[in-house]
Amino acid sequence: MLKNHKLLIDQDCHMCRLYSKPIVHLGMTDKNCILPYQSPEAGLLKNLDQDRARNEIALLDLSTGTATYGLASLIKILTHNHHRIQALLHHPLFFKPMTILYRFISYNRKVIAPAAPHSDGRDCNPDFNLSYRWVYIIFVALATALIVNNFTAQLFPHFGWPHNLTTELVICFGQVAWQAIAAQLIIGKDRTHYLGNMSTVSMMGALLLLPITLAMTMVSLSVYVKLLLFFSVIGFMFFEHIRRCHLLGISSWMTITWVAYRITALSFLILLINNNLL
């Protein structure tokens, strides 16, 4: 058990709370190790880079006054009694790419799992990183297109419709472009923050389609059941989009444009198919 340390976490971050609880429950640290960044006590800790701690979780050794950040903090907690494993995980071939992955998640954590901030305490929002945000948006669009294409491969044959990955890529990236323009006109600022949240909604819908698609390959389902499952996922995404817009204080017009794009894309798709252009 790691003792006499303080691990600073963002108390407004669902992901941070999710991984910090097992750390204590599994006996890797004592129960007093976890400390919210927003607490006054955290602001008084010496030898700690408070700005860096917003972006990468900080682990402070109270005995020596030394601090580690981000991936190094997690490695220290998980392997503090296994020095050989610790040295192996710090090897550049592992540590450098995993640090990039860690930062990719950390800088996007507020669009992956947003939460209403507490009125008291210090702000623990990570610095905005445009590169990581757009990599996230592009990654989600690609992953969503791949997953939805596998689903439509099971659904479209019922209607005699063709399906291909290119169509799904155009639809997914088209939504990003459409909503980016809408955000420019309606929101005027924090556009990439909204687009990140919208991308997470798309990813959540795609992840829900994964087990459905797997089930359709093993069990014969009627077209009506497939459509019911599909529109149930769309319904979930609709309400999740509303929830996130409300949480971010964004105009409900963004949900209207989100729905308008889906109706427009579906109508255009049917038009192309009926005219044998697809």
N, C-alpha and C positions, 0 to 999 in steps of 0.2 A: 504493500500500500504506500502510495506517495503521500507524505505528510509535510506539514509546514510549507505548503504552497497555496497560491491563490490563482484560480483560473477564471479569467474575466469572460463572461458571455453576455450577449445581447438579450435582455429579458423580453424584448418585444419580438424576438425572432423564434418562430416555431421550430425551425430546423436546429437552432442552437440548443433549445431546451430539450429537443428530442434526443440529441446525442449526449448531452451532459448528464441526463438521469441515469442511463446504464453505467456510466463511468463510476458513479457513486454506489449504485445498487450492486455492482459486481465487485466492489471493494478495491477498485484501482486507486481511489483517493479517499480521504476522509470526508465526511459530510460537510465540513466547514470550508472545503477547498473551493467550491463553486461560489463565485461572487458576481452579481450583476454589474455590468459596466455603468449602469445608470445610478447606482447607489453612491452616496457621498463618500463612503469609505474607499471606493475604488479610485476616486479622484485624488485621494490623499496618499496613495501608494507611491513610494519613491522609486527611482531608477526604472520607471516604466514610460515608454513612449505612448502617451495617451491617444495620439492621432493614429498611430499604427495599430493600436489595439482595437480601433473601430473596424478596421479592415481585416485583421487577422487575429484570432483569439490569442490572448496573451497569458502566459503561464509564468508567474513570478515566484522565484525561490526566496522565501522570507529569511532564510539563514544566510545566504550569500548575497542577496540583492540582485542576482542576475535574472534576466528575463528571456524567454524564447517566444516566438510568434508563429501563428499559423500551423503549418504541417509539422514543424519541429516540436511544437507544444503537444500535438496529438501523439507523435512518436515517443516523446519522453514519458507521457502518461501510460501508453500501452506497453512500453518495453523497458521501463526504468529498472527492472530486475534482470534484464537480459541484454547485457552490453554488446554482445556479438551481433544480435539481431538489430540492435539500435544502430550499430556502426554500418551494418549492411543496408539498412533503410536510408541512411544518410549518404550512400554512394550516389554520385551525380547522375548515373544512368537511371536510377529510380527517383531520387529526390527532386531533380529539376523538372521532369515532366509532371510529376505528381503535385509539385508546387503550383505549376501553371493550372492544373485541374482544380486545385484547392481555391486558388484566387478566382478562377472562372465562376465557381459556385458562390464564393463569398461575396464577390462584387455584384452578383445577381440575386442574392438571397432574398432581397426585398421584393423582387418581382416573381420569384418562385413561390414564396410563402409570405405574402404581405400580412401585416397586422396593424391594428390601430395603435399608435404610440401612446404610452402613458403620459399624462399631463405633467407629472413630476419627474425629476431625474434628468440626467444629461442625455443629449441626443447621441444615438449610437448607429446612425445610418452610415453605411460605407461610402467612401468617396465614389463619385460617379466616374466610370471608366467606359468611354464610348466604344472602344475596341471590343472589350468583353461583352458589352450589351449587344452589339450587332452580331458578334459571333454566336451568341445565345439565340437571337432572333432567327438567324440563318439556319443554325443547327436544328431548331425546332421545326422550321418550315420543311427542311429536308426529311427529318424523321417522320413528321406527320404525313407527308406525301407518300412515303414508303409504306407506312402502316395502312393508310386509307386505301391505297392501291390494292393491297392484299384483300381488303374487305370488299371493295367494288368488284374484284375478280369473282367473288362468290355471289354478288347481288345483281350486277348488270346483265349477266346472261339470261335472267328471267324476263328481261325486257328486250332482248336481242340487241343490247347496246354494246359497243366495243369499249374496252378500257385499256389504258396504258399509263405508264408512270409519268410521261411528259404532261398529260392532261392534269394529273394531280399536282405536279410541280407548278404548273401555270396557275392553278386555282389557289394553292397555298401561298405562293409568292405574290400573286395578285391581291390576295387579302391584305398582306402586309403593306403593299403599295397603296391600296384603296384606303385603308385605315390611317396610314401615314398622312395622306392628303386630308382626310377628315379631321384628324387630330390637329393638323396645321391650321385648319379653318375654325375649329371649335374650341380646342384647348389653348393653342398658341404657345404653350410651353410644356416642359416635362413630357414631350411627345414620346421619346424613347422609353420613358418609364411606363407609359401606358402600353406601348407596343410590346414591351417585355411581359407585362401582365397578360395582354391578349394572347401572346405566344404560349404562355403557360396554360391558359384555358384550352388552346388548341391541342397542346400536348396531353393534357388531362383527358380530353375527349379521345385522342388517339390511343392512349393507354387503356381506356375502357373498351375500345374496339378490339384490342389484342385478344383477350380471352373469348370474346364473341366470335372473332374470326377463327380462332383455334377450334371452338366448339362446332362451327359450321363445317369444318373439314372432317369432323368425326361423326357428327349426327346430321341426319337429313332434316332440315327445317323448311317450312313453307315460306314463300315469299312474304307473306303477311307477317309472320313472326320476325323475319329478318328486317322488314321495314319498321316494325314496332320497336325492335331493339335499337335500330339506327336512330329513329326519331326520339327515343328515350335518351340516348347519348346527347343528341342535339339539344334536347330540353334541359338536360343537366348543364351543358355548356352555356346555354342562354342565361340561366339563373346565376351561374357562377360569374359570368361576365357582368351581370347587374350588380352582384355583391361586391365585386372588385371595384367597379366604377364608384359605387357608394362609399366604399372604404377609402378610396383615393380622393373623394370629393370631385369626381369628374362628371360632367353633364351626361344625363341619360341619352342625349342625342348620339353619343358614341355607340350605345347598344343598338339604337335604331339604324345607324349606318352599318353596323356589324351584321344585322339581320338583312338589311337591304342588299349587301354584297352577296350573301348566300343565295338570296332569291334571284338576283341578277345572274350570278354564275350558273345556277341550275337552269334558268330559262335559256341562257345563251348556249349551254351544253346541249339541251334538248333540241334547240334550233339547228345547231350544227349537225347533230345526229340525223334529224329528220331530212336534212338536205344533203345527206351523204357527204358531208364535208369533214367528217371525223372518222 
